[in-house]
Amino acid sequence: MDIADQDFIQLVKRTREKFGVSIDDAHDMIFAEEEMRRLVALRINHNPECRKQAMRDMLDKGDGSRFIEIDGRIRFRA
């Protein structure tokens, strides 16, 4: 299973609409699933645009970011 950029954007939009939540809350709901975290982590480390967004999240949110960089790879925080 693979997830394309547009697929993920649509998933976030649908989650927000269905549950009436913020973007961050929609991400929390989506990332609660281990399979989604695995797919997103794979994209972040192989897709330059996804990596750029994750790096921006780390820069903006610091220790509050969902992501952490370890040995040049971006991972979800434990």
Backbone as CSV, one residue per row, in Angstrom:
resi,resn,N_x,N_y,N_z,CA_x,CA_y,CA_z,C_x,C_y,C_z
1,MET,0.841,-1.180,0.000,0.000,0.000,0.000,0.880,1.233,0.000
2,ASP,0.538,2.185,-0.808,1.269,3.446,-0.885,0.251,4.563,-0.797
3,ILE,0.700,5.710,-0.355,-0.189,6.862,-0.242,0.459,8.028,-0.970
4,ALA,-0.284,8.632,-1.867,0.214,9.764,-2.645,-0.082,11.062,-1.895
5,ASP,0.641,12.124,-2.276,0.454,13.425,-1.630,-1.015,13.826,-1.611
6,GLN,-1.657,13.780,-2.743,-3.052,14.218,-2.848,-3.976,13.328,-2.025
7,ASP,-3.677,12.036,-1.961,-4.474,11.123,-1.145,-4.431,11.535,0.321
8,PHE,-3.242,11.870,0.802,-3.108,12.249,2.203,-3.824,13.569,2.485
9,ILE,-3.691,14.512,1.582,-4.372,15.804,1.732,-5.875,15.583,1.815
10,GLN,-6.410,14.743,0.956,-7.844,14.454,0.968,-8.256,13.739,2.254
11,LEU,-7.419,12.843,2.734,-7.710,12.141,3.980,-7.806,13.132,5.143
12,VAL,-6.876,14.077,5.195,-6.908,15.093,6.257,-8.165,15.947,6.127
13,LYS,-8.492,16.365,4.922,-9.704,17.173,4.718,-10.956,16.420,5.142
14,ARG,-11.077,15.158,4.731,-12.255,14.369,5.084,-12.339,14.133,6.585
15,THR,-11.207,13.899,7.220,-11.185,13.692,8.668,-11.640,14.957,9.384
16,ARG,-11.149,16.107,8.938,-11.545,17.384,9.549,-13.050,17.611,9.407
17,GLU,-13.571,17.363,8.206,-14.995,17.572,7.954,-15.852,16.611,8.778
18,LYS,-15.478,15.352,8.793,-16.281,14.340,9.476,-16.339,14.571,10.989
19,PHE,-15.196,14.942,11.574,-15.125,15.051,13.028,-15.106,16.500,13.535
20,GLY,-15.066,17.470,12.613,-15.060,18.874,13.004,-13.841,19.250,13.834
21,VAL,-12.670,18.798,13.407,-11.447,19.014,14.178,-10.442,19.865,13.405
22,SER,-9.423,20.319,14.107,-8.356,21.115,13.500,-7.448,20.211,12.661
23,ILE,-6.547,20.830,11.918,-5.577,20.059,11.125,-4.726,19.192,12.046
24,ASP,-4.226,19.786,13.142,-3.394,19.012,14.068,-4.164,17.851,14.674
25,ASP,-5.423,18.081,15.041,-6.230,16.992,15.591,-6.487,15.904,14.546
26,ALA,-6.706,16.312,13.298,-6.892,15.329,12.223,-5.624,14.494,12.053
27,HIS,-4.477,15.152,12.094,-3.211,14.415,11.996,-3.084,13.435,13.161
28,ASP,-3.412,13.883,14.369,-3.340,12.987,15.533,-4.216,11.761,15.329
29,MET,-5.410,11.953,14.817,-6.328,10.837,14.593,-5.770,9.881,13.538
30,ILE,-5.263,10.437,12.463,-4.723,9.619,11.373,-3.474,8.867,11.834
31,PHE,-2.589,9.574,12.563,-1.336,8.965,12.991,-1.503,8.021,14.173
32,ALA,-2.699,7.904,14.691,-2.955,6.931,15.759,-2.829,5.507,15.229
33,GLU,-2.945,5.359,13.925,-2.840,4.044,13.279,-1.388,3.753,12.911
34,GLU,-0.883,2.638,13.393,0.510,2.249,13.137,0.817,2.167,11.634
35,GLU,-0.109,1.624,10.861,0.117,1.493,9.413,0.274,2.862,8.752
36,MET,-0.510,3.836,9.180,-0.388,5.184,8.616,0.949,5.813,9.008
37,ARG,1.377,5.629,10.262,2.680,6.163,10.664,3.788,5.547,9.826
38,ARG,3.680,4.258,9.566,4.697,3.575,8.758,4.736,4.145,7.340
39,LEU,3.558,4.316,6.735,3.486,4.854,5.375,3.985,6.295,5.310
40,VAL,3.596,7.092,6.283,4.021,8.497,6.298,5.527,8.591,6.528
41,ALA,6.064,7.799,7.443,7.504,7.813,7.698,8.276,7.432,6.435
42,LEU,7.778,6.458,5.718,8.413,6.052,4.464,8.427,7.211,3.466
43,ARG,7.298,7.899,3.323,7.222,9.030,2.385,8.117,10.173,2.824
44,ILE,8.133,10.447,4.116,8.948,11.554,4.617,10.419,11.330,4.278
45,ASN,10.862,10.113,4.360,12.271,9.820,4.141,12.619,9.547,2.682
46,HIS,11.628,9.534,1.788,11.893,9.285,0.368,11.340,10.356,-0.564
47,ASN,10.509,11.238,-0.069,9.890,12.267,-0.896,10.369,13.628,-0.395
48,PRO,11.102,14.374,-1.228,11.667,15.653,-0.780,10.626,16.651,-0.247
49,GLU,9.452,16.712,-0.836,8.434,17.655,-0.372,7.904,17.242,1.000
50,CYS,7.696,15.953,1.208,7.238,15.468,2.515,8.307,15.712,3.576
51,ARG,9.556,15.471,3.205,10.658,15.704,4.149,10.724,17.179,4.529
52,LYS,10.555,18.038,3.548,10.581,19.484,3.799,9.482,19.873,4.789
53,GLN,8.294,19.320,4.630,7.192,19.635,5.538,7.460,19.118,6.949
54,ALA,8.022,17.925,7.063,8.344,17.381,8.384,9.444,18.211,9.051
55,MET,10.442,18.616,8.280,11.508,19.455,8.828,10.938,20.789,9.306
56,ARG,10.005,21.341,8.549,9.373,22.599,8.940,8.579,22.423,10.239
57,ASP,7.898,21.297,10.361,7.151,20.999,11.577,8.104,20.943,12.772
58,MET,9.260,20.301,12.600,10.233,20.211,13.690,10.777,21.587,14.047
59,LEU,11.024,22.410,13.042,11.534,23.758,13.275,10.502,24.610,14.003
60,ASP,9.261,24.557,13.540,8.195,25.378,14.126,7.798,24.926,15.532
61,LYS,7.743,23.617,15.748,7.191,23.091,17.006,8.231,22.576,17.987
62,GLY,9.472,22.459,17.546,10.532,21.992,18.443,10.197,20.654,19.076
63,ASP,10.294,20.607,20.407,10.012,19.356,21.130,8.550,18.943,21.046
64,GLY,7.668,19.856,20.599,6.257,19.539,20.438,5.929,18.901,19.101
65,SER,6.926,18.773,18.236,6.717,18.166,16.923,6.459,16.670,17.067
66,ARG,5.713,16.121,16.125,5.484,14.671,16.082,6.741,13.938,15.641
67,PHE,7.676,14.672,15.045,8.834,14.065,14.400,10.127,14.394,15.123
68,ILE,11.101,13.523,14.904,12.447,13.732,15.409,13.412,13.182,14.353
69,GLU,14.559,13.814,14.215,15.557,13.335,13.263,16.619,12.549,14.014
70,ILE,16.854,11.325,13.566,17.846,10.447,14.172,18.712,9.884,13.057
71,ASP,20.008,10.173,13.128,20.958,9.673,12.124,20.521,9.993,10.706
72,GLY,20.004,11.214,10.500,19.634,11.660,9.164,18.262,11.181,8.685
73,ARG,17.574,10.392,9.504,16.242,9.904,9.145,15.223,10.543,10.061
74,ILE,14.075,10.865,9.510,13.008,11.455,10.306,12.092,10.327,10.756
75,ARG,11.792,10.352,12.046,10.951,9.319,12.642,9.860,9.984,13.482
76,PHE,8.820,9.234,13.764,7.809,9.712,14.693,8.391,9.634,16.103
77,ARG,8.068,10.622,16.911,8.478,10.552,18.321,7.766,9.396,18.994
78,ALA,8.437,8.823,19.958,7.842,7.714,20.711,6.802,8.222,21.683
